[in-house]
Amino acid sequence: MPSVSPSERRLAAQIAAHESWAGTPDRAARTAPARAAMLARFERQVDPEGTLPPEERARRAEHAKSAYFQRLALKSARNRRLAAEYMAKAQAAEAELAGGDA
C-alpha cells in the first residue's frame, strides 16, 4: 500500500466531511446529540450531585459554557498576538540578514 502524506489524509478527510454534510438534510438534528452532551457536561460541572433545581442548574451551566468559550477565545487571541510578534521578529531578522549580504 502506498504511503499517504498527512496533507493528503487531511484533504481526503475534508472531502469526506463535505460530502457527508452535503447529504445532510437537517444539520441541527444531526448535531443535536453533541450539543446535548456538551450541555450535560456543563450541568455535571456545576451540579455534580444533581441537587440543584433544573432551572438553576441550567442557568449555571449556561454561565459555565460561556466561561469555557470565552477562555478559548482568550487563548486564541493570545496565540494570534504571539504568532504576530514572532513573525515580526522573524521578518526583522531576515531583513537584517539580507541587508548584511550587500
C-alpha angles and dihedrals in degrees: 000000000000119000116257120212120229091248091053090049090050092050092048090051091049091051091050091049092050092048091049094050091045088061095046111102096186114036093179093054091048093053097038095096091053092048091049091050092050092050090048089053091056091044090054089047094055097035110025092164094047093232101128122095110261093248093052092045090051092048092051092043090055090053091048089050091050091049090049094053093043089052089053090049091051092051090048093050091049092049092049090049092049092047090052091049092050091046091052090050091048092050091048090051092049091049090050091050092047090050091052092059093064 
